[in-house]
Amino acid sequence: MEKTNLVTYVLEDYKKGKRYFCDLDMYNESFDNENLEDIVFDGCNLYISFRGANLRNAKFINGGIKTCDFREADLNNAIFENVCIESSQFVRSKTDDVYFNNNSCYGQLVVQAEFDEWIKDFEE
């Protein structure tokens, strides 16, 4: 997959107060260590890194997070709902009160129990 160049666009709009982003396809980009508190990705297909980012209260809904790197990110109070999750890493991220429901992983329905039991601590 080729790299897209949407991070600059998202960060500029975020700094202007925009929090809702929809229908983005982002590949091989990085939000590492960025502050994205309260951001909403709706209908977005994300193949990117959020390593060390502040994603408190973020919402990932109705899209895909494939090969995303959330290691060391602050995901407290984040919502993951109706997303396809494959090969994403969450180990060492802060995950207090994460809401994780009605998602799919390799064709299987995954909910909060799977996130708590094995997804958040799995590392490749």
Residue pairs with C-beta under 8 A, 6 or more apart in sequence:
1 27
1 28
1 47
2 27
2 28
3 27
3 28
3 29
4 25
4 26
4 27
4 28
4 29
5 29
6 24
6 26
6 29
7 26
7 29
7 30
7 31
7 48
10 21
10 24
10 31
11 31
11 34
13 21
14 36
14 39
19 38
19 39
19 40
20 40
20 42
21 39
21 40
21 41
21 42
21 44
22 41
22 42
22 43
22 44
23 42
23 43
23 44
24 41
24 44
24 45
24 46
25 44
25 45
26 44
26 45
26 46
26 47
26 48
27 47
27 48
28 47
28 48
29 48
29 49
30 48
30 49
30 51
31 48
31 49
31 50
31 53
32 49
32 50
32 51
32 52
32 53
33 51
33 52
33 53
34 50
34 53
34 54
35 53
35 54
36 50
36 53
36 54
36 55
36 58
37 54
37 55
37 56
37 57
37 58
38 56
38 57
38 58
39 55
39 58
39 59
40 58
40 59
40 61
41 58
41 59
41 60
41 61
41 63
42 59
42 61
42 62
42 63
43 61
43 62
43 63
44 60
44 63
44 64
45 63
45 64
45 66
46 60
46 63
46 64
46 65
46 66
46 68
47 66
47 67
47 68
48 68
48 69
49 68
49 69
50 68
50 69
50 70
50 73
51 69
51 70
51 71
51 72
51 73
52 71
52 72
52 73
53 70
53 73
53 74
54 73
54 74
55 70
55 73
55 74
55 75
55 78
56 74
56 75
56 76
56 77
56 78
57 76
57 77
57 78
58 75
58 78
58 79
59 78
59 79
59 81
60 78
60 79
60 80
60 81
60 83
61 79
61 80
61 81
61 82
61 83
62 81
62 82
62 83
63 82
63 83
63 84
64 83
64 84
64 85
64 86
65 80
65 83
65 84
65 85
65 88
66 84
66 85
66 86
66 87
66 88
67 86
67 87
67 88
68 88
68 89
69 88
69 89
70 88
70 89
70 90
70 93
71 89
71 90
71 91
71 92
71 93
71 123
72 92
72 93
73 90
73 93
73 94
74 93
74 94
75 90
75 93
75 94
75 95
75 98
76 94
76 95
76 96
76 97
76 98
77 96
77 97
77 98
77 99
78 95
78 98
78 99
79 98
79 99
80 98
80 99
80 100
80 101
80 103
80 115
81 99
81 100
81 101
81 102
81 103
82 102
82 103
83 103
83 104
84 103
84 104
84 105
85 103
85 104
85 105
85 110
85 119
86 105
86 106
87 124
89 122
89 123
89 124
90 119
90 120
90 121
90 122
91 120
91 121
91 122
91 123
93 120
95 115
95 120
98 115
98 120
99 112
100 110
100 111
100 112
100 114
100 115
100 116
100 119
101 111
101 112
102 109
102 111
103 109
103 110
103 111
104 110
105 114
105 119
110 119
